[in-house]
Amino acid sequence: MFHYEPKDLTVSEVYKLLVGGVGPRPIALVSTISEDGINNLSPFSFFNTFGSNPPIIAFSPTRRRKDASHKDTYNNLMATKECVVQVVTYSIVGQVNLASTEYTSEVDEFIRSGLTPIDSDFVKPKRVKESPFQMECKLVDMKSYGEKGSSANISICEVLKFHISEEVFTNGIIDPQKIDLVSKMPGNFYCRAYGDAIFELPRPQMKQNIGYNQIPDFMKNSNVYTGNNLAAFALVENIPDKSEVDEFIKKILNENPEEIEVTEDAFFKYLEESNYLYMLKAVIHFAKVNHSQLNKFIQLTAKCALENNNKDFAWKAALYELNFHN
């Protein structure tokens, strides 16, 4: 690993490390209004939510790197104590990129970006019509850390009102596939939270689970199971005992006694099809002939079952490997 202390790096180098390693970062598209009534719109990727009672969000309009001056968003917030924070979706990311331009303070970024300003209910700054998720906010506190270029100003805001498109909901929950959010990565890179980029990982439901430390060493030492696989294995209350595994294997042998292919090629075909039942049937045959890669095939079978959310099958298949340990 490389090891760095910020004091030994330039500000630019520190920035590149932070935005390269901390991400993807959600983007706050923040609209404010000056005391003279000029609209301002600017994106910030140092942004997140920090509580729901009351609903608190925060973003950082850092000082400009070149001269340490404050940005228009900061100045407007300090003057009016109000803003609207919108999310950035894939459909508007190009226009949001335009709004990130360092225009002078008299320029209205709504006009330059082509995004549509609409009236808010509780605050003076305009909302962005094209964003499906908008939050009217009041400034609760501004925390400043340093007076040099790129120093942080953390704008802590309370949400006064949400405006959310009905089209992004599925069964009462905001559907990530419908809202199609975009986040920031290092340099010119962005990340789109859509399609295969989105996956589910259920939170532990039980108060007790065996934990990683109780997983047998032969499983932890596997070259097949990943750390994520082992974490999924750990989310059970009890490890099946030998009698349960033996009964399970007998059931597999007697279940659907139709002939299947038991060649290596067939095994990998079943793997591609996620047919872990046939994979295990093939494995049981390989055990009879003392196949040289038996342990690997057992692990691939258990892994396939695990990744298809059949944890009971996965555990019993994995523990079947113990029958062939010396």
N, C-alpha and C positions, 0 to 999 in steps of 0.2 A: 504493500500500500504506500501511497504518497502521504506525507505528513506535513501540514502547513500551520503556521501561526499567522493570523491576520496581520499582525504588525510587520511581518516580513514580506507582505504582498502589497501591490498597488490596489487602489480602490476598485479599479476595473477588473483586476484578477479575482478579488474577493467576490465581486458581483457575479462574475461568470461561474464561479464555484457554487454560489448560492442558488442561482436560477437553473444551473445544470443539475444539481443534486436534489433540489426541493421542487418536486413537480410530479405530475402536471398540476398547475396552479389555476384555480377558478379565476375568472376575469370579472371584475366589477366594472360595469359601464356606468359611470357616475355623471349625473347631470346636476349642475348647480346654476345659480344666477347671481350676477354681480349686483352691487348696490345701485348701479346705473341701469339695471334691467337687461343686461346682455347675457344671453344663454351661453353656457359652457358645457361641453360634453367630452369626457375623457375616460379611457380604460385604464384599469389598474389591476395587475396580477398579484400584488401582495394583498390578498383579500381572503376573508373567510367569515364563518358564523361562529359565535362563541357562547350562545345561550338562548333559551326560548321563553324564559319567564323572568323579566320581560325579554322580548326578542332583540338580541344584540348582535350586530355585525361590526366588522372593522376592516378598514383598508388603509393603505399607506401612500399618500401623495408625497413622496420623498422630495427632498430639496433637489434642484437641478444639479447635475453632476459638474457642469462646466463652471458655474459661478455661485453655487449654493443658494441661489434665489428660490423663493417659494413659487409653486405653480399656481395657476389660476384657480384650480379646484380648492387648494388650501386657503387661498385668500378669500374666495367666495364663502367657503364654509365658516371661516372665522368671523366674517361680516354678517352672515344671515342665519347661521346655525341650521341650515336646511339642505337636503339633497334628495335625489332619487337614485337608487341603485338598481340597475337592471342586469340580468344575465346576458351572456353572449352566446348566440346559437350559430350553427354552421351557415344558415341562410343569410346572416348579416355580418359575418366576420370580416369580409372585405371592406365594408363600409365602416366598421369599427376601427379597422386598421387606418383608414383615412382620418378618423377622429383623433388618432394618437399623434398626429402631426403637431409639432410645436408652433402653433399659430400664435400671433400676438393676441393680447387680451381683448381687443375689440372685435375679434372674429367669432362668429357664431358657428360652432362645429356642427350643429344640426344642418345648416345650409351647406357646408362644405362636404359633409358625409352623405347627404341625401336622406338621412333618417328623419322621421316625422315627429315633431314635438306635439304632445297633447297635454291638456291641462291636468294637473293633479288635484286631489280633493282637499288635502290638509296642508300642503306646502306650496311655495311659489315655483320652485324649479319644475320644468316640464318632464313628462314621462316620454320614453321612446316607444312609439306605437308598435314597432316591429318586434320588440322583445316580448316573449310570452310570459315573462316573470319580472314584475316590477315592485319595488319596495319604496314607499315614501318614508323618509327618515328625518329625525332631528338629531343634531350633534349633541352627544352627551359629554364628551371630553375629547381633547386633543392632546395626545402625549408626544412630546418631541424629544428626540435623543440625538444631540449634537447639532452643530451649526455649520458643518462643512458640507461640501458637495456629496450627494447621495445619502445624507443623514435621514433617519426615519422620522416621519410624522404620522402617528397612528391615530386615525380618525375613528373614534368609537361612537357608533350611532345606534339609536333605538328605532326599530321599525314601527311606524304609526299605522300603516295600512299596506296590505298586499293587493296586487292586481295580477291575476294569473289566468291565462287563457284556458277555457274549458277543454280545448282540444288536446292538451297535454296530459289529461288525466285518464287513468284506467283503473276502474274499481276504487275510486276515491284516492288513489295514490298518483303522484306525478311519475309518469312513465318515462324512463331515460331514453327509450327508443323514440318517443314522440317529441320530447323537448329538444333533443339533439344538441346538447351543450358542447361548447368548445373551451379548451383550456390552453394555457401557455406553457411552452417548453423553452429550452435555451435558444438564444439566437433568433432566427426567423421561423423556428419550428412551433407548430401548434399540435394539439391532440384533439381528436373528435371522439366524444363519448357516444358511440353509436355502433350498431352491428356487433361483430365479434369482439369489439373492444370492451363490451359490457358483459360481465358474468356475475352469477349469484354465488354468495358464500354465506349460508345461514349462520346466524350467531348461535353460540352454545345455548341450548334451552335448559339443560339440567344443571342443578347446583353443583353436582359432583361429576367428574369424569376422571378417567385413569391418568390423564396427562401424558406428556411425551416421555417422562422418565420411566413409566411402567411398561412401555412398549418393549418387547423382547429384543435383545441385542442383535440377534440374527436378522431381524427386520431393519433395525437402525443401521446396520452395517451393509445393507443392500445397495447395489449400484443401480437398481431399478426404481425403487421408491424415492420420490423427491421429498424435500422437507414439508411441502404442502400435503403430500400423501400421508406422511407420518402424523401431521397435525390432524388430518381427518380421521385417521385410525384412532387417535387419542380421544376423540369425542364420544366415547362409550363409557358406561358405568362399570361394566365388567367384561373381562376377556373370556371368550368361550373356553370351556375346559376340554380335555382330550375326548371324553365320552361324547360331548356334543359334536366335536369335529368328526369323530368316527361315524356317528349316526348320520351326519350330513353327507359324508362321502358315500356311504351305503345307499342313501336316498338318491344321490346323483347317478350312481351305477344302475339303479333300478328304474329311474325315471326316464320315460320316452326311450325305450330300448332300441329304437331304429338305428340302423347302421349309419355311422358318420365317418368321414375321412379322418385319419389319425396321422397324416404326414406333417412334416414341418411346414410345408407350403400351405396346407389346409389350416394349420394352427394360425399362421399369420393372416390368412384370409378371414378367419373368424375374428381375429384382433381388429382388422380394418372395419369389420361389420359390428364391432362391439358385442359380439356374441360370446360372452364370458362363460355361459353354460357349456357350449360346445368346446370352448377352450379348455375348460376343466375336464370334460370327458376325454379329450385328447391327452391332457396331462396325466390322467389316471392310467391311460394306455402306455404312455411313455415311462411311467413308473414301473410297469411290469417288465419292460425291456431294458430298464436301467439306462435310460437316455442320459448322455453326458451333460446336457444343458437343462436337466430336469428342474433344478432350483430356479433358474432364470425363467423358465416357462411358468412355473407356479407363481412367481412374483408378478409376471406380466398379466396373468389371469386375475390375481387378486387386485392388482392396480386397475385393470379394466373395470372390474365390478365396482370398485371404490369410486372411480370417476364417473360411473353411471348411477351413483347414489344407492347402491345396494351394499350397505356397510356390513350387514350380517354375513352375506355371501363372501364379501371380501376378507373379513376376519377369518372365517373358517377355511377358506381357500389358502390364505397366507399361513395359517397354523398347520395345514396339511404338510408343509415343508418339514416340520419337525420329525415326521416319520422317517426322513431320509438323512438325518444328521447322525453322525457317529458319536 
